[in-house]
Structure formats: structure tokens, C-alpha cells
Amino acid sequence: MIHPSYVDLMQAVNSRTEEGEEPVISSRYSIVMATARRARQIVAGDEALVRAKGSTKPLSIAVEELNQGEVHILTEADKEAERARIAAELAAAAEAADAQDEEEDDEDEEEDGD
């Protein structure tokens, strides 16, 4: 038997949702996909967030991370909010860079005028 079970993992992942909200995970397939994705991240070099009991295998570590609530699965709404936040940060950074470029251009024009 797999420990923790699919049911235990689904409960751990969905523990962040409030009553009445749609659960983040509703199937075994979703749990398998989430753990596989996290295991690939660990294989690619991401640091493990927990120590799996008696194992250094990436999949075991990923399962334990989900079970302990160290890794969160984003809903589509969460993903969209994150994309919007990143887009706003990028726009603000671009605006700041443009303002600095204009300021530098003004300084260069003043030096040329002297």
C-alpha cells in the first residue's frame, strides 16, 4: 500500500480550501500529475523542501512535500492572478527604466549645451 494514500494526499492538498470552495484536487490523476511535476523539478535541481522518510528518490520527496503542505498546487484562478501580478511588476519595471533613460538623456543634453 502507498503511504500516504491518495485520499490522504488529496485531503492534505485540499486542506487550504475553505468550506464551500471547489477543491484544488479532485482525482487521483491530479495527485499523480502534481507529484510527477514536482519530482521532475527536484530532478532538474530544485531543492527538496522536506526529507522523505528513508528515501532520497525524487518522487518520494515530492509526495512527502505535498503531504506536509510544503508545495501548493495552484488553481486556474491562482495562476491567472499570478500572471497578472507578474505582468504588473514587469510593466512597472519597464516604466521605471524608461523614466531613468529619459532622465539620462536630459542630463546628456544639458552637458552638451554647456
N, C-alpha and C positions, 0 to 999 in steps of 0.2 A: 504494500500500500504506500502511496505517496504521502509524505508528511511535509508540510501541511497539506491537507486535502484541497481539491478545487473549491469546495464550499467554504473552507476556512480562508483561503486566499481571496475569494470574492467578497466575503464579509470584511476582511481587513481593508481591501481596496475601497469598498463602498462605505466604510465607517465615517468618512469625511462628509458624506452627503446628509443633508438634513431630511427630516421626515417630510414626505410628500414630494421630494425631488426625485427625478429619474436617476436610477443607479448608474454609476460610471461603467461598471462591468455587469453584464447580464448573462454571460455564457462562458463555458469552458474555453471556447475558441478565443475569446478576447483575452483570457488569462494566459493562454499559450502564446498568443501573439505578443502580448506585453512582456512576458518573461523572455521570450526569444529575442525581442528587440533590445532589451536591457542587457542580455547575455552578450549579444554582438557588440554593444557599446563597451562592455568590460573587456572583451577580446581585443577590441580596437585600441585599448589603452586607457579608458576611463577608470578612475579609481573606485574600488569597491567601497560602499558606504557601510557595510557590516561584515562581520566574519561569519561565514556559514559554519554550522556545527560539523566539524570533522571533514570538511571538503574545501578544496580550492577550485573546484570546477565552476566556470562562469555561470552556467545555468543554475546550479545550486545557490550560488551567491545572489543571483537575480531573484530567485524565488524567496530567499530569506529577506532581501531588501523590500520586496513587496509585502511580505508577511509582517515585517516590523514597521511598515509605513514610511520607510526612508525614501521610496520612489513613488511619485504620484502620477497617475495616468490622467492626462488632460482630456476633458470633454471637447466637443467641437466648439462650444461657446468659449471655453477657456483658451483654446487655440486661436480663435478669432480675436479675442481680447488681447492676447499676447502679440499677435501680428500687428494690431492697431497700436499697441504701446511701443513696439519696436519702430514702426513707421513714424510715429510722432517723435521719437527720440532722434531718428535719422534726419527728419525734416528740421528739427531744432538745431542739430549739429551742422547741417548744411547752411542754415540761415546764419548761424554764428560765424562759420567760415567765410561766407560771402561778406558779412559785415566787416570782418577783420581784413579781408582782401581790399575792400573799399577804403578802409582806414589807411592801409599801407599805401594804396595808390594816391590818396590825398597827401600823405606825408612825402611821397616821391615828387609829386607836383610842386609842393612847397619848396623842396630842396632845389628843384630845377629852376624855380622862379628867383632864387637868391642870386 
